[in-house]
Amino acid sequence: MLFLRPGEGAGRETRQALVDEDSCSEVTAMKDPESRTILAGVDGRTDTELPEWYREHHADADPVTFAEAVRDLPQAVETTVAYQNPYTDEWVETERFNALVEPSRAREQARDEDAETDPLFHVPTDSYSIINPVDVYGPLEEVLREETIDGTPLGEVMFGEIRRYRGGGEVHMDIMFDGLEVRLPGRSDPITMGVTSGYDFFGEHAVYVEGFAQDGYCSNTMRSLTDKEVIKHVGDVRNFRTWWEELLAQVELVADDLFEFIRDAQDIDLDFSELPFTVTEFYTLLGFPDYLAERAAGDAEANAASPFEIDMWTLHSGATYALTHFFQGKEGHPSINTFGSPTTFCSTRKVQSSASSRRTSSS
C-alpha cells in the first residue's frame, strides 16, 4: 500500500478554493483530560519532529514515541470478585463476575494501603473480553513501519496525542501523518489527515477508530471521514493488523478526494433569506443542541461573505468549530450528527430541495 500526497499527478496547480486566513474564529479550549501525551515518531529509531503548525499549538510539549506512549498506558487484568455475607461477615467468592484491575496499581496498593490511585476499573459479567492497548496498537506499530508516504515510512511522519480519562481506564488518541494533507489556497497551514481512536475498560466499547482530519490553522477537527469501526468487549479479538491496513487505506482514499469535496462544498450556497429557517435552526435541524447550534451559526455567519447566503464549506467549518471547541458530551461518543463526513456535502441539495417543497406547500 503506497500513500501519495493529495493532488499529485492530478493537475494540482489547477485546483482553486476560496479560503483565506480569516476563515477560523478565535477558539476556546475544551475541558482538559486528566493527562495528555504528545506523540512524534513510531519508536526510538525515528527522528521525527512535530510539524510547525502543530508545535505552535503545543508549545510546551515534550513528545514521546508512539511505542513508548502505548506501553505506558494502563493495562487491565482479571481478578476474583467476592461478596460479603451480611449475616456472617464472611467474604464469598463468586465466578459470575471478575474485576478488572490495573496490575501495577494493585501492587502499589498492596505495599501502601494509602495509595492515591484505585486499581479497580470495572466489574463486568463473565462474557467480557479484555482488550489491552498493546493488543490493538502493537499491530499498528508494525503497519506504520512498513507502509509509506512518498517513499517515507508512515512511522517517521506520524504525530498526534493521547488523552486519558477516568484514571486511564478510558483513552482517546489522534494520529496524523505529516504530508498526508490538503493545502488550500490562502492558507499557510494544511488540513492534515489521520485516524482518531480510543478504548475503555468500562464495557462501552473495547476500541473504536475512524478517519479524521485537523485544520492546522484553527485546530478544528473533521471526524467521521470514514465509517466508524467499533469492537465490543465480547467475542473473539480480530486480526488488528489487517484492520489497521484497511482503515489506513480508506484514509488515503479520503485524502485524495477531500480537496474536491471542499471545492464542491464551496459551490453550494444556502440562501437563508429564502429558507424557512435561520442559520441557527439549520444546525438544530441537523441534531445540534441549542448551545452548539448557536456557536456554529455564529462562526459561520462571521466567516461568510454574507450572513444570509452561506456556502456549505463555511457551514461545515462552523459545525466543526462548535464540535471541536464547545461540545460538552463525552469524547468518542457524540450524541449528535457530527456533520463531519465529506459525503454530507453531496446531500445538501436535498436540504435545499426539501426547503423549497416546504415553501411551496406553505404558500
N, C-alpha and C positions, 0 to 999 in steps of 0.2 A: 504494500500500500504506500503510495507516494503522495505527499501533501504538496500542493502548489499554492503560491500566493494568489489570492483572488485577482483576476484581471490579466494574468499572464497569458499571452497568446490569444487574447480576445479583444485587441484593439483598445487597451485601457485608456489611451490618450483621448479617445472619442467619447468617453463617458463623462457626463456632466451631472452635477447635483447642486441645487440651490441651497447651500448650507453655509453659515458663517459662524464666527467665534462667539456670537452673542446668542446662539440658539439654546443655551442651557442657563437655567436660573441659578441663583445662589442657593446652596443646599444646606440643609440642617442634618447633622449626623443622627443616625438611628441609635437606639439604646445599645450600648456596648455589650458583647457577650462576656462571660466570665473570664475568658482568656482568648487571645488572638495570636496566631503564629504566621509570620510571613515566610513564604517559600521562594527558593530560587535554585533551579537545577535539580535533577533527579537524585544524584548522590554525590559523594565527595570527589568523584573522578571528573566532574564537570566544573567549569569555571564560569558560572552563569551570573550575570549582573541583571538587576531589575531594570526594565525599560524606564527611560527618564520620566515619562508621564506618570508611571505607577510609583516611582520613587518620590516624586513630588507630593503625592497623596499620602505617602507613608514615610515621612522624613525621618522618623525616629526608629525605623525598622532595623532589626538585626537578623537578616534572613538566615534560615537553615535549609538544608536539603530536604527534598520530599521524603526520601527514605528515612532520614533521621526523625522527621516530624511524625511519620506514620508509626514508627516503633516507639515513640514517646507517648502515643495515645493510650488511654486506659484500656485494659483488656477486661474480659469477663470470664469467670469460671463458675461451674455449678457447685453448690454445697447443700447439704441436707437441711431440711426445714423441720422444726418441731413445734408442737403447740403445748401450752401449759394446761394440765388438768386442774380446773378450779377447785376441785374437792380434795385433791392430794398434793397440789403444788408441784407435782412431778411434770417433767417435760417429756412428751411422747413424740417420737419421730414419725413422720408421715412420708409416704412415697408418692403422694398425689401432687406435690409441688416441690420444686427445687429453687433455692435462692440463687440469684446472680450477684456475685461479689467481685470486686477488683482485688486480685491476689496480693499485690504489693501493699495495698492499704490494709488488707486483713492482717498481714504480717506486722505492719506498723501498729495496728490496734492491739495485737497480741503482746507486743512489747510495751505499749503505752496505752493504758485504758483511757487516757485523756486526749488521744489523738484527735486532731481537728477534723479530718475528713472521714466520713462514714463510708465503709467499703461496700455497703449494700446498694445495689441499683434497683432490683426488681425481683418479684416473686411470681413467676409465670406458672402456667399449667405444665403438665408433663409432655405436651405436644410442642413446646417451644424449642427452636433450634438456634443455638448461639452462632452468630457470625461475627468474628472479631475483625478489627480493621486490617490486620495483616492478611487475613483471608481474602479480603476484597481488593486492597490496594497494592499488595505484593505483586500480583499478576500485572497490574498496571505499570509498575516499575519496569518489568520486562518489555512491555509494549513500547514504553517511552524510550527505552534504549535502542530499540530495533527500527521503529518507524521514523521516517524523515520528513522534513520540510525543506525544500530546495537543497537536498543532499545533506542536511544537518539533522542529527538525531533529535527527536522531539524533547528528549531529556535535557538537552543543552539549551533549549529555548523556553522551557516551561517555567512558570512562576505563578504565584497566587497566594492564598491564605487559608488557614484553618481556624474555625471558630468553635469554641467549646461552651456547652451549656449543661446545667443540672449535674454539676460535679464531674463533667467529662463523659457522662453517660449518653449525651446527645452531641453529635458533631456534624458540622457543615463545612464544606470546603469549596473554593473556587479555584480551578486550574485553567490557566490560559497559556497560549503559545505565541511568543513574540514573532511576528511575521505572518501568522495566520490571521489576517486582518482586512479591514476595508478602510480605505482613506478617502474621505470626501473632500471635494474642492472647498477651500475656505477654512478648513480645519487643520490645525497643526498636529493634533493628536488623533490616533486611529481608533476605530472600533475593533477591539480585539476579541477573537473567538476562543471558545474553550468549553469546558463542561463544569457544571455545578453538581455536587454530590454530597451525600451525607448518610448517616445511620444513627440508630439509637438502640439502647438495650431495654427499652420500656414496652415492647410489644406492639408498637405502632407500625414501624417498618424496619426491616433489617438493614436495607440500603436502598437508596434511590439515586438516579442520575438523569440529567437532561442537558441538552446543549444550551449554551447561553453566550452572550457577548457583553462586553463592558465598554462604554464610551469613555475614552481616556480624558476627554475634556471636562466632563462634569460627574464622572463615576456612575452615571445611570447604567443600570443593567437591564438587558433584554433576556428574559427567560422563556422557557417553552419553545426554544428554536428547533428542538426535536421532540418526539414523543417522550414522555417521562416514563422511564423504566423503573419498576419497583419490585423488590424481592421481600417477601414477608419472612417472619420468624418461624415459619413452618415448612415442612417438606425438605427435599434434598437441596443441597447447595449446588448451584450450576457451575459450569466452567467459566470463571470470571475472565480469563484471558481472552477467550473468544468474544465474550460480552463486551470488553473494552475495545477490541479491534472493530467490532461492528459499530459501536457508538461513535468512535472517533472518525470512522468513515462517513457517518451521517453528518458530523460536524463539518467535515471537509466539503461535502456537497452543499451544505447551507452557506458556508463561507463563500463559495464560488458564486452563489446566487444572491447573496444578501444585498450587494450594491444595486442590482437590478430591482429587487424588491423595494428598496428605499427610493430609487428613482421613480418607480411606478407609483409609490405612495404619494410622492410629491406632486404627481399629476392628477391626483384625485382630490377635488375640493368639495367640502361641505359648506353650503351657503346657509348659515343658521338664521338669516333673516327670512328665509323661505321655508324653514323647517318648523314643525310643531313642538320643538323642544329646544332648550338652551344648551350651551356647551356643558354646563354642569350636569344637566339632565341627560345629556348624551352618555356621560360616564356612568351615571346612575343606571341607565338602561343596560349597560354592559355588566352590571352587578357590583359596581363600586359602592361602598358605604359612603354616606354623605361627607365625612371628613376627608376621604381620599378624592372623591369626585370634585370637591371644591379646590383642593390642591392641584389636581390635574388640570382642571379648567383654567385656573389662574395662570399656570405655567404656559399652557397652550395659547391663551389669549395674549400673554405678554410677549410671546415669541413669534406670533403670526403677523403678517403684514397688515391684516385687518382682523379685528376681533369678531367679525361677522362671517368672514369667509376664510376657513382654515383648512389646510391640506392635511391628508391623513398621516404624513410623517410627523408633522408638528403635533397632531393629536396623539399619535403613538408616543412621541417623546414626552408629552405631558403625562401620559399614563405611567411610563417607566420612571419618570421623575418622582411622581407621587408614591409609587410602589417601592422604589428603592430607598427613599429617604423618610417616608412618613408612615409606612404600613405598620400597624400595631398588632398584627396577628403573629402566629408562630412561624418562624423561619422554616422553609421547606414544605409548609402545609398551607399555602394561601387558600383562603376560603372564598376567593372571588376570581372572576375571569382575569387572568394576568395580562391579557391583551398583548402577549409577547410574541406569538408566532407570526413570522412573515406572511403566512398564508391568510392571516386576518386582513391583510391589505387587499387581497383579491376579493374578499367577501363584502367590502364596503359598499359596493354598488347596490347590494341587496338592501343595505340600510337606507340608501337614497331612494331606491325603488319603493320600499315599504313606507317611507315617509311620504312619498308622492301619493301613494294609494290612500294614506290616511287623510291627506289634504283634500283629495278628490271626494272621498266619501263624506268628509265633514262639511264640504261645501254643497 
